[in-house]
Each structure stands twice: as C-alpha cells, then as structure tokens.
C-alpha cells in the first residue's frame, strides 16, 4: 500500500565507471578482467577495476604491480579523464531532467530529491527505473539506484544493490533495513572505527543504534550523536544542488624509478607546486595550508603540513614550504621516494582577497594568469611562477619575450592603488 507525502531521495552510482566506459568504446573487452589506471610493471595505482577483476581481490587505490600479481591476465589501460568527463556530463544532464535538486558527490555518483511523492513506492520506483533505462540506452552504461526517505539510507541501499541494481527502502523501514548490516556499511565508518567498535562488541548497525551516544564518544568524538542517528536511519540533511567549493587542490606523481637524489626530489616538488598553484588560479582560489605527501619505496606513506602567514597563489611560495616539509620527512626516514604529492587547503575565493593585495602583488597575479593562458603554447610543463624571477618579477626563459607587452596591458590603475 502506498504512503503519501513522504520525502524521496535517490542515490545514483555508475557501476565501475572508468572500466565500464572503456568497455563501452571497446566492446571486445566485455567479460574480461579490466584495470584502468596503469600499465603492467608500472608504478601507478588502480583507478578503476571491472567486476571481473574485482573477483580477484583488485580494488581502487591498489598498486598496479600488486593487481598484476593477483590477475596477470587482466587488461591494463591508461586513464582517459577527458573521455570520462564527457560521459559524466551526459549523466548529469539526465539527472537534471529528473529533478532540480541534484547534488553531485563525485564524477560518477549523485543523489537527487524528488520531493514529497504522491504514492510510495510506485512513483519513486518508476523514476528509478526510468533513470536506469536512460543511462543504459543513451550512455551504454549501467547505474545502480537506491531509493529511500533520506540520503544515507539511499546510499546504503545502492551499495547493497550493486552492480546494475535497484533497491527501495520504504518509509518507516529505515532502521529495520540497516539493523542487520555490519557497522562498516554506514558511510563515514572506516576500517579503523569499525575495528574499534568490534573490539567493544558492536558489530551491526542495529547494535550501534542501541548504544548510548555518550558511549560512542570514545570512537567518534563529537560525531557520536550524528553517527547514532544515522545508524537508526535518521538523516535530515537536505540534498544541496549548488556546486560545492573544493576543500583542497593538489597534484601527486608516482615515479617510474625511486628518487634518491635531493635535487630530483626538489625538481619534482617545484613542478607539483606550480601545477597546484596554476589550478588554484584557474579556479579563482587562494590557499593557506601546504600539505606534502611522501610515499617511500617500501610503500610507507607519510605527510606533513604547514600554515602560511597569508594565503598564496604563487607556486614559488608553495614550493618553498613544500621543500622544507619534504626534506624534514626525508631526514627522518632516509629512504628512496616512490611518490610525491603537494596539496593546498584552507581555500578562499581569490576575488575576496584582491582588495588586500598591494599593486605589485596584483600585477604579479595578472601576469601569472595571462601566462597560464599561454602555457599550452610555450610548454605544458612550464608555469607562470617558473617564468617569473624569484624576487623582482624579472622574466626568465620564454616569458621575457611576452611579459613587457603584458605589463603594459595589465598596469595597475590609480583606483587599484
């Protein structure tokens, strides 16, 4: 029997998206174990694995060499982000036609709210079936859909229905649906928290829902009450259609051979810092916290971060701090480096900060933005920070041919002074 006036949330998740996208354009790969994100003998990590490959224990984030040992007959393909983004844009367009309230959680995952439904479960079920049919016909992909009265239960329902499934949790059945599931089924409970809960005798979400919130503070701290509610199937959070500002911007690189020379490490960190700065400028952002990630040859991964005195957009400033952090870690561990990463957080809109810049800084920013636009012609690995002198802004390399004209064009006006 239907239920009137209940909130309806759909969680839609494309199945093994990158791998499925490759099968879409190369149908002969269907049914074969497929790994996207590296090459045999390479030093990258798995970005996506087909369900045939997952049967061998292969998961996203796993080193390619380990995946190759588990399934040597697998097909390895490089990542093609441009192709995946085109498909993701079509997926978003389909979701946008079903509801005005769509929150995109990642390139291949979203939740959407239909508002109060006239009848449960007929209308929500019809929308879910229509979404799955359109994705299959128009994109040649499969999508799993979970339907419930809130976003957490809808996501758990989708996770359990994968791949290529549809699951509906009726109003009033949320707690009963969650109760028998292991605690790690709940979004936000990772392996470490799940292990601590099991040590305390809490193995299912039903047991978790019965534990007093103050007792859960030992595991979740200030999130204890929120987790307690989620375990009961209570989640009042709305679906937010606005694009959310990124929490961080960064780049990392796995090397074909381990780096032991400090000059090679420094060069790689400067390139990563410049790429990160260029991405922030492209998005109109400033960052104030520099984080460095270092993975050594034995796969030990460590990190360190430092807050700048003021927000930055210049790759040279970021690199200076990143080098200091990385060399502190290298001095402690004294091992060859397999991977390096640089990330900026503490982001703020660049436009908000412009009034705080003095004229010289503002002019430098404008020059960098102009050079960023010229970067594809003058060299993909070059960045504005590299082209500008470290102190006075005197141009070096290719930039000395174009900066005089740019300085005339972007000279600071009296109003900006």
C-alpha positions in Angstrom: 0.0 0.0 0.0 1.4 3.4 -0.9 2.4 6.1 1.6 1.5 9.7 0.7 3.6 12.9 1.3 7.0 11.2 2.1 10.3 12.6 1.1 12.0 10.7 -1.7 15.8 10.6 -2.2 17.5 8.6 -5.0 21.2 7.7 -4.8 22.6 7.0 -8.3 26.1 5.4 -8.8 27.6 4.5 -12.1 29.0 0.9 -11.9 32.8 0.6 -12.2 32.6 3.8 -14.2 36.1 4.2 -15.8 36.3 0.5 -16.6 32.7 0.4 -18.0 33.5 3.5 -20.1 36.4 1.7 -21.7 34.3 -1.4 -22.4 31.7 1.0 -24.0 34.2 2.1 -26.7 35.9 -1.3 -26.9 33.1 -3.9 -26.6 35.6 -6.8 -27.2 36.8 -6.2 -23.6 33.3 -7.1 -22.2 33.6 -10.0 -19.7 37.3 -9.7 -19.3 39.1 -8.5 -16.1 40.0 -4.9 -16.9 42.1 -2.5 -14.9 42.2 1.3 -15.6 45.0 3.4 -14.1 48.3 1.9 -15.1 50.3 -0.4 -17.2 51.8 -3.8 -16.4 55.1 -3.4 -14.5 54.2 0.3 -13.9 54.3 2.1 -10.6 50.8 3.7 -10.6 47.7 2.7 -8.7 44.4 1.2 -9.9 41.8 3.9 -10.6 39.0 1.5 -11.5 38.6 -2.2 -11.9 35.8 -4.1 -13.7 33.7 -6.5 -11.7 35.5 -9.4 -13.3 38.8 -8.0 -12.0 37.4 -7.4 -8.5 36.7 -11.1 -8.2 40.5 -11.5 -7.9 40.6 -9.0 -4.9 41.6 -6.0 -7.0 40.4 -2.6 -5.7 40.8 1.1 -6.4 43.9 2.5 -4.9 45.8 -0.8 -5.1 49.4 -0.6 -6.6 49.3 -1.8 -10.2 52.1 -4.3 -9.5 50.0 -5.9 -6.8 47.0 -6.1 -9.1 49.1 -7.7 -11.8 50.2 -10.4 -9.4 46.6 -11.1 -8.4 45.4 -11.2 -12.0 48.2 -11.4 -14.6 45.7 -12.0 -17.4 44.0 -8.6 -16.8 43.8 -5.9 -19.5 45.6 -2.7 -18.3 44.5 0.6 -19.8 45.6 4.2 -19.0 43.2 6.8 -17.6 41.4 9.0 -20.1 39.9 11.7 -18.0 38.7 13.8 -20.9 36.6 10.9 -22.2 35.2 10.2 -18.7 34.2 13.8 -18.1 32.2 13.9 -21.4 30.2 10.8 -20.3 29.8 12.3 -16.8 28.4 15.5 -18.3 25.8 13.5 -20.1 25.0 11.6 -16.9 24.5 14.9 -15.1 22.2 16.1 -17.8 20.0 13.1 -17.4 19.8 13.6 -13.7 19.0 17.3 -14.2 16.0 16.4 -16.2 14.6 14.2 -13.4 14.9 16.7 -10.6 16.0 20.3 -9.9 17.6 19.1 -6.6 20.7 17.1 -7.6 23.9 17.0 -5.5 26.9 15.6 -7.4 29.1 13.7 -5.0 31.8 12.7 -7.4 32.3 12.3 -11.2 30.1 9.1 -11.2 27.9 9.5 -8.1 25.0 11.8 -7.2 21.9 12.0 -5.0 18.7 13.7 -6.1 15.5 14.5 -4.3 12.0 14.3 -5.8 10.2 16.0 -3.0 7.0 14.6 -1.5 5.8 11.7 -3.7 2.1 11.2 -4.4 2.4 7.5 -3.8 5.1 5.3 -2.3 6.6 3.2 -3.8 5.1 3.4 -7.3 6.3 6.8 -8.4 9.8 6.6 -6.9 10.3 3.2 -8.3 9.2 4.4 -11.8 11.7 7.3 -11.6 14.5 4.9 -10.7 13.6 2.5 -13.5 13.5 5.4 -16.0 16.9 6.6 -14.9 18.5 3.2 -15.3 16.9 2.7 -18.7 18.0 6.1 -20.0 21.6 5.6 -18.8 21.8 2.3 -20.5 20.2 3.4 -23.8 21.9 6.9 -24.0 25.3 6.2 -22.4 25.7 2.5 -22.8 26.5 2.2 -19.1 24.8 0.7 -16.1 23.8 2.7 -12.9 22.7 1.3 -9.6 20.0 3.2 -7.8 19.0 3.2 -4.1 15.7 4.9 -3.1 14.7 5.9 0.5 13.4 8.8 2.5 16.9 10.2 3.2 20.4 10.3 1.6 22.2 7.9 4.0 19.7 5.0 3.7 19.5 5.6 -0.1 23.3 5.3 -0.4 23.5 2.1 1.7 20.6 0.7 -0.4 22.6 1.4 -3.6 25.8 -0.1 -2.2 24.0 -3.3 -1.5 22.3 -3.4 -4.9 25.5 -3.2 -6.9 26.1 -3.8 -9.7 23.3 -2.8 -12.0 20.5 -2.9 -9.4 17.7 -1.0 -7.9 16.7 -1.1 -4.2 13.8 0.6 -2.4 13.6 1.1 1.3 10.0 2.0 2.2 9.2 4.8 4.7 9.2 3.5 8.3 11.5 0.6 7.4 14.9 2.5 7.6 16.0 1.2 11.0 14.9 -2.4 10.2 16.8 -2.3 6.9 20.0 -1.1 8.5 19.9 -3.2 11.7 21.4 -6.5 10.4 24.2 -4.8 8.3 27.8 -4.7 9.6 28.9 -1.3 11.0 31.2 -0.5 8.1 28.2 -0.4 5.8 27.4 3.0 7.2 29.0 5.9 5.2 31.7 7.5 7.4 32.6 4.4 9.4 36.0 3.4 8.1 38.1 0.3 8.9 39.7 1.8 12.0 36.4 2.8 13.6 34.8 -0.5 12.6 37.7 -2.4 14.3 37.3 -0.4 17.5 33.6 -1.0 17.5 34.0 -4.7 17.1 36.5 -4.7 20.0 33.8 -3.1 22.0 31.3 -5.8 21.0 29.4 -3.7 18.4 29.2 -5.5 15.1 25.9 -4.5 13.5 24.2 -1.2 12.9 21.3 -2.5 15.0 23.7 -2.8 17.9 25.2 0.6 17.2 21.7 2.2 17.3 21.2 0.8 20.8 24.4 2.1 22.3 24.1 5.4 24.2 25.6 8.3 22.2 27.9 9.4 25.1 29.5 5.9 25.0 30.3 6.3 21.3 32.4 9.4 22.0 35.3 7.0 22.6 35.2 6.1 18.9 33.7 9.1 17.1 34.3 12.1 19.4 31.9 15.0 18.6 30.4 13.0 15.8 29.0 10.4 18.2 25.4 11.7 18.3 25.3 12.1 14.5 26.5 8.5 13.9 24.0 7.3 16.5 21.2 8.9 14.5 22.4 7.6 11.2 22.6 4.1 12.5 18.8 4.4 13.3 18.1 5.6 9.7 17.7 9.2 10.7 19.3 11.7 8.4 17.6 15.1 7.9 20.4 16.6 5.7 19.0 18.2 2.6 20.2 17.5 -1.0 22.1 20.6 -1.9 22.1 21.3 -5.6 24.8 24.0 -5.6 28.3 23.1 -6.7 30.3 22.8 -3.5 33.6 24.6 -3.3 36.6 22.3 -3.2 38.2 21.6 0.1 41.6 21.3 -1.4 43.6 21.4 -4.6 46.6 19.3 -5.3 48.6 17.0 -7.5 50.8 13.9 -6.9 53.1 11.8 -9.0 54.3 8.2 -8.9 57.8 7.9 -10.4 59.0 5.2 -12.8 62.1 4.8 -10.6 62.6 5.7 -7.0 64.2 9.1 -6.3 67.2 9.2 -4.0 68.8 12.4 -5.1 67.6 15.5 -3.3 67.8 17.6 -6.5 65.4 15.3 -8.3 63.0 15.5 -5.3 63.2 19.2 -5.3 62.6 19.5 -9.0 59.5 17.2 -8.8 58.2 19.2 -5.8 58.5 22.5 -7.7 56.7 21.1 -10.7 53.9 19.8 -8.5 53.7 23.1 -6.6 53.4 25.0 -9.8 50.7 22.7 -11.2 48.8 23.1 -7.9 49.2 26.9 -8.0 48.0 27.1 -11.6 44.9 25.0 -10.8 44.1 27.4 -7.9 44.4 30.4 -10.1 42.2 28.7 -12.7 39.5 28.2 -10.1 39.9 31.6 -8.6 41.2 30.3 -5.3 43.9 31.1 -2.7 45.3 28.5 -0.3 46.9 28.9 3.1 47.8 25.4 4.2 50.5 23.5 2.3 50.5 19.7 2.7 53.1 17.3 1.4 52.7 13.6 0.9 55.7 11.2 0.5 55.5 7.5 -0.2 58.7 5.6 0.1 60.0 2.6 -1.7 58.5 0.2 0.9 55.0 1.9 0.4 55.2 3.6 3.8 53.3 6.9 3.3 53.7 9.9 5.5 52.6 13.5 5.3 53.1 16.9 6.9 51.5 20.3 6.6 52.2 23.9 7.5 50.0 27.0 7.5 51.3 30.1 5.6 51.2 33.5 7.2 48.9 34.7 4.4 47.0 33.0 1.5 49.1 32.2 -1.6 48.6 31.7 -5.3 52.3 31.6 -6.3 53.9 28.3 -7.0 57.2 29.6 -5.7 55.8 30.3 -2.3 54.1 26.9 -2.2 57.3 25.1 -3.3 59.4 26.8 -0.7 57.3 25.4 2.1 56.8 22.0 0.4 60.5 21.6 0.0 61.0 22.3 3.7 58.3 19.8 4.8 59.5 17.1 2.4 63.2 17.3 3.4 62.2 17.1 7.1 60.5 13.8 6.3 63.4 12.6 4.2 65.8 13.3 7.0 63.6 11.2 9.3 63.1 8.2 7.1 66.2 8.2 4.8 64.6 6.0 2.1 64.2 6.4 -1.7 61.0 8.2 -2.7 58.3 6.4 -4.8 55.6 9.1 -4.8 55.3 12.8 -4.0 52.2 15.0 -3.6 51.6 18.6 -2.9 48.1 19.9 -1.8 46.7 23.2 -0.8 43.8 23.6 1.6 42.4 26.4 3.7 41.0 27.7 0.4 39.3 31.1 0.0 38.0 32.9 -3.1 40.7 34.9 -4.8 38.3 37.7 -5.7 37.6 38.3 -2.0 41.2 38.9 -1.3 42.1 41.2 -4.1 41.4 44.3 -2.1 44.1 43.2 0.3 46.8 43.0 -2.3 49.3 45.8 -2.9 49.6 46.9 -6.5 52.8 44.9 -7.1 51.1 41.7 -5.9 48.0 42.4 -8.0 50.1 43.0 -11.1 52.1 39.7 -10.5 48.8 37.9 -10.2 47.5 39.3 -13.5 50.8 38.4 -15.2 50.6 34.9 -13.9 47.0 34.5 -15.1 48.0 35.7 -18.5 50.9 33.4 -18.7 48.8 30.5 -17.5 46.6 31.1 -20.6 49.8 31.0 -22.8 51.2 27.9 -21.1 49.9 25.4 -23.7 51.8 27.2 -26.4 55.0 27.8 -24.5 55.4 24.4 -22.9 53.0 22.3 -20.9 55.4 21.8 -18.0 56.2 25.5 -17.7 54.2 27.6 -15.3 53.9 31.3 -14.6 55.9 31.0 -11.4 58.8 29.4 -13.2 58.8 32.2 -15.8 58.8 35.0 -13.2 62.0 35.9 -11.3 62.0 34.8 -7.7 62.5 38.3 -6.3 61.7 41.3 -8.5 59.4 39.6 -11.0 62.0 39.9 -13.8 61.1 37.4 -16.6 63.3 34.4 -17.5 63.1 31.9 -20.3 60.2 32.3 -22.8 58.4 34.9 -20.7 60.9 37.6 -21.4 59.5 37.8 -24.9 55.9 38.4 -23.8 56.0 40.0 -20.4 56.8 43.6 -21.4 53.6 43.7 -23.5 51.6 42.1 -20.7 52.9 44.5 -18.2 51.7 47.4 -20.3 48.3 45.8 -20.7 47.9 44.9 -17.1 49.4 48.0 -15.5 47.7 48.9 -12.2 45.3 51.8 -12.3 45.1 54.6 -9.7 41.8 53.1 -8.4 43.6 49.8 -7.6 46.3 51.7 -5.8 
